[in-house]
Amino acid sequence: MTGFALQTRTFRSLHDHRNYRLFFSGQIVSVSGTWMQNIALAWLVIQMTHSPLAVGALAFCRFVPFTVFGLVSGVLADRVDNRRLVIATQTLSMVLSGTLAALTLTGTATLPLVFLLAVLSGVAQVFDAPGRQALTYQLVGSDELPNAVALNSSLFNMSRVVGPAIAGVLIAAVNVGACFLVNALSFLAVLAGLLAMRTDELYPVVRGASASVLADVREGIAFVRKSRDLRLVLAIVTVMSTVGFNFNVILPLLASSTLHTGPRTFGILSAAFGAGALAGALGTATLGRASWKGLLVGLAGFSTAMLALAPLRGLVQCGVLLFFVGASFTLLTANANALVQTGAPDHLRGRVVSLYLFAFAGLAPVGGIVAGWLVQVGGTALAFGVAGITGLVLASYAIRARPLNVAV
């Protein structure tokens, strides 16, 4: 395959769909700002408390809305106009980031206020996520959905490189409040893209008749229960999100407690993970389709790299391993996401996606507390080791349940 053909296949959704180009361009700016805020928020809590458990509590606050509202958010995404829903949630996120910036820059931020704003931001995100993913389907259609999902992952993970790197510099040169302010302004880009879309070019969605919220939730769960493949995907994501995806807790503690360094090193470590995740996402986009082989290879690679990372104490070695962790993480999650979306009918897509997001983030509050406790008991080595061993056991089970040579 020529380089031009490879590039065309990798970026096909961007080339073919104006609305998706607008969405993608706005997200480039906004998601980078979001990662700046994630880094700054964790560092702010470390500065305030010097406590691994407090960083775990921050993760609890950020993700507990997914536990409480995760399933309901999918029902809303199946009932309302997804573009308008995303405009509303992005606007709310912008207001909350601006509030956090004002509190921090004026020196009036307290730990309870930081935790409260983290909860409210999580509420905005839990309703934004299924709406945004359902909107992706409307932007590109079913044929190019796996490519667009992988490109969304590449965008998300490119931002993991750019956002933390900028955040590390800004925190060191100014303070964490500058990161919150930049993030608040970054939402203007995505809102401009959403407002500039041509609504007549959106792919139509067949919506089922609405019953009660509880009945709609049960309908989504019943559909997943009938599908062996969807059940296995969600089981893998649930377990790994609980014990293995707690980077927002472990990475700042790796920098501060294990390597005994500052925010710049934290930014470097986060950027190394993001660079690997970007490489994995672009590779997945080039493949152009979701596959079980990609998911299971990603799971095994992620777990092996986490286990190898556990005993390391050097910045360079940690950065190299985090690159491989990031690449495997995206190979796993991008394939899981696309398999879930392509396996769901139009009228249930929001609810099935919300089940995926519930699996991904619904138990993250518990995972954040567990990760903080593991670091407090045995350092980051214990947290990485537990994640790696758990993932390898799960990969072994999944390969027996769904062998790599089984067709997609």
N, C-alpha and C positions, 0 to 999 in steps of 0.2 A: 504494500500500500504506500502511495506517495505521501510526502509530508503534507501537501495541500489537501489531499483527500482525508488524511487523518485529522487535520485541523478543522475541516468542514464538518466531519462527523462529530468531533468533540463539541463544537459550538453551534450545532444545527439549530437548536431552539432559539438562540439569540439571532441567528441569521434569518430565520423564517417568520418571526413574530414580533411586530413592533411593540405591542403591549408588554410582551415579556422583556424586551430590551429596556423599556421604561422602568419596569419593576426591578429588574436586575441592577440597572444603573443607580437607582435610588438606594437600593439595599447595600451597594458597595460602600457608600458613605455612612449610612445609618448603622449597619452591623459593626463596622469598625469602631464607631463611637460606643456601641453597646459593650464591646470587648474592653475598650478603655475603661468604661464604668465598672465592669466586673472586676478588673484588676485593681482599680482604685478603691473599690468598696471593701475588698478583702484586706487590702493594705491598711485602710483606715481603721478597720476593726482590730488588726494586729497592733497598730499604733496606740489605740485606746486601751487594749486589754492585755496584750502579750500572752494570750491564752488560746491554745489549739481548740479547746471546747467552744470558745466564743466564735471562732471561725466556722466550726461545725454548726453552731446555732444560727449564724448568718445564712448558711446553706439551707437550714431548716426553714427559715423565714422566706427565703426566695422561692422554695419549691413546694411548701405546704399548700399553696393555692391549687397546684396541680392535683394534689391528693383530694382536696375538698371539691373542686369545681371541674376536674378533668373530664369526667363523663358528660356532665351537663353542657360543657362548652362545645362538644361535638354535636349535640342536638341543636344548639343555636346555629352552628355553621351549616347544618342541613336545612335550616328554616329561612335564613335571611340572606340578603345579597352580600356575598363574601367581600366584594370590593369595599362596600360601605362599612362593613364590620371592621376591616383592617384599617380603614381611615380613622375610625373611632378609637380603636385600641392604640394605634400609633400616636394619635393626638394625646391620649391620656398618658402614655409613656413619656412623651416630651414634657408634659406639665410636671410629672413626678421627678424627672431628671433635673428640671430647672429648679424645683423646690430643694432638692438635695444639694445642688450647686450653691444656692443662696445660703442655706444653713451652714455649709462647710466654709464658704468664703468669708462669712461674717463671724465665724468662730462660735456659733450657737448650736452646732450639731451635738447631740448626745446619743449614747448607745441605744436607748429605747426608741428615739426618733429614727435612727438609722435602720433599726430592725422593722419599725412600722412602715417606712417607705419601701423597704425590701419586700415586705408582704404585699403592699399595694401594687408595686411593680410586677410582682409575680401574678397577681390577679389580672392585670392587663395582658401579660404574656400568655396566660392559660387560655384566654379567649381569642387572642391574636393567632396563636399557633395553628389550630385546626382551620381557622378561616383563611390564613395565609397559604396553607398547603392545599386546601380545596380551591383557592383562587389560582394556584399554579396550574391545576388541571384546566381551568377555564381559559388560561392564557395560551396553552400550547396544545391541548387535546390529548387523547389517550395514547396515540402512537408515539409522541415525543415526550411523554411524561417521564419515563425513566431517565432520559437525557437531561431534562429540566431539573429533576430531583438531584441528579449528580452535580449539575452546575450550581444549584442552590447550595449544595454541600461544599463545593469548591469556593464559592463566595464566602460562606460562613467561615471556612477554614483559612482562606486568604486573610480574612479579618482577624483571625487568631494570631497571624503573624504581624500585621500592621498595627492593630489596636494595642496589644501588650507592649510592643516596642516603643510606640509613641507615649503610652501611659508611663512606662518606666522613666523616660526622659522628663516628662512633664512633672511627675511626682517629685523627682530629684531636683528639678530646676525651679518649680513653683510650689505646688502642693496638690493634694488629691482633688481639691475643689475645681481646679482647671479641667480635669478630666470629665467631671460631671457637667460642666458648662459646655464643653465641646460636644458631648453626647447629646445634650438637649438641643443644640443647634443642628446636629446631624439629622434629626428627624424631619427637618424641612425638606431634605432631598427626597426621601421616600414618599412624603405626602405630595410633593410636586409631581412625581412620577405617577402616583395613583390617580390624581386629579386630571392628568393629561391623557389618560387612556381612552381609547375609542370603545365605548361599551357595546357597540353593534358588532365588534370583532371578537367579543368574548364567546367561547364555546358554550353552548347551552347546557344546562344541567337539568336532568329529569328529577324532580323532587316528589317524594311520596307524600301521601296524605298524613297530616300531622295529628297525632293523638296527644295524650298527656306526655309530659317530659319523662316520667318514669317508664311509660310504655315504650317511648322512643329509645330510651337507654337500653331497655330489655331487648328490643328488636336488634340493636347493634350487637349486643353480647351474644344473643342466640345465633346470629349469623357466624360470628367468630367461633363459637363452640362447635359448629358443624364442620369447620375446616381444620383438618389436622395440621396443615402447613401454617395457617395463621396462628393457631394455638402455639406451635413450636416457636415461631418468630417472637411472639409476645413473651413467651416464657424466657427465651434467651435474653431479650432486652430487659425484662424485669430483673432478673438475677444480676446481670452485669451492671445495670444502672445503680443497683443497690450497693454492690461491693467494689465495682471497678471504675465507674465513671465520675468519681468524686474529685476531679482535678481542681475544681474551685476551692477545695479544702486543702488538698495535699500539696499542690505546687507552691502556694505562698509559704507553707510550713517547711517544704523542702529547701526553699531559699533562705528563710529566716532561722530555722531551728537546726537543720541538718548541715547546710553549707555555710551558715553564719554570715550571710551577705544581706544586701539591701534591695531596694525596689528595682534597680537596673538589672540585677541578676534575675530577679523574679520575671521581669519583662523578657529577658533573653530565654529563660526556660520555657515560658509560655509561647514565645515566638517559635522556638524549636519544635514544640509540639504542633503548633499551627502550620509550620512549613511542611511537616510530614503529613498532616491531615489534608493540606491543599494538594500535595502530590497524589495522595490516595484518591481524592475526589476527582481530579482531572483524569486519572487512570480509569476510574469507574465511568466517567462521562464518555471517554473514548470507546469503552466496550459497548455502550449504547443500550444495554438491557440489564435488567435485574437478574441475578442468579443466586441459587443456593450455594454454589461452589464459592462465589465471592464472599457470601456471608460467613460461611464456615471457615474459609481460609483466613478471613479477617479476624474472626474470633480466636482462632488458634495463634495467629501471629501477635495479636494484641496481648494475649495472656502470657505468651512466652517472653515478650519484650518487657512486660511489667515485672515478671519474676526476675529477669536479668538485671533490671534497674534497681531492685531492692537493696543490694549491698553496696552500691556505688556511692562515692563521696567526692568525686571530682566534677567540676562544672562541665568540662568538655565531654567527658564520658556520659554524664547525665543528659546533656543536650543531644548527643548522638542517639542514645536509646529513646529519648522522648520523641525524636523524629520518627523512629520506627513505630513507637506506640501510636503516634498521631496518624500515620499512614494506615495502619491496621484498623484503628478506631473508625476512620471514615469508610474503609472498605466494608466493615461490618455494618455500620449504621445506615449508610446510603443504600446498600442492598436491602436491608431490613425495611427501611422506609418505602422504597419503591415496590417491594414485594407486597407490602400491606396495601398501598394505594392501588396498584394494578389488580389486586385480588378483591377489591370492593366494588359493588355496583354504585352507580351515580347517586341514588337516593340514600345510600348508607355511608358514602365516603367520609363525610365529616365525622360521623360517629365511630367508624372503624379507625380513622386517623386519630381521633381523640383517645381511643383505647391504646393505640401505639404510644401516644404522648403520655398517657397515664402510666404505661409500662416504663417509659423512658424517664419520666420525672416524678411520677406519683409517689414513689417510695424514696425519692432523693432526700426528703427531709430526714428520714431514718438513716439513709446512707451517709449523709453529711455528719450526723451525730456519731455514727459508728466510726467513720473515718477519723474524726477528731479524737475520739476515745482511743482508737488504735495507735495514733501518733503519740498521744500522751503516754500510753502504756509502753510502747515499744519503738517509738520513732517512726519516720516515714518508711523505713525498711519493712516493718511489720505490715503497714497498710498496703504497700506495693506487693508484698509476698502473699498476703491473703487474697488480694485481687487476682494475682497470677495463677495461684493454685486453683481457686474456684473456677476461673475461666477455662483452664485446661480440663478439669473434670467435666464441666458443662459441654465443652467442645467434643470430648470423647463420647458423651451420651448423645449429643445431637448428630454426630456422624453415624452412629449406629442406627439412630431413629430415621435419619434422612441422608443416606449415603451420597457422596460427592458425584457418583456416576448416574444418579437419578436425574432425568430430564427436568428442565425448569418448568 
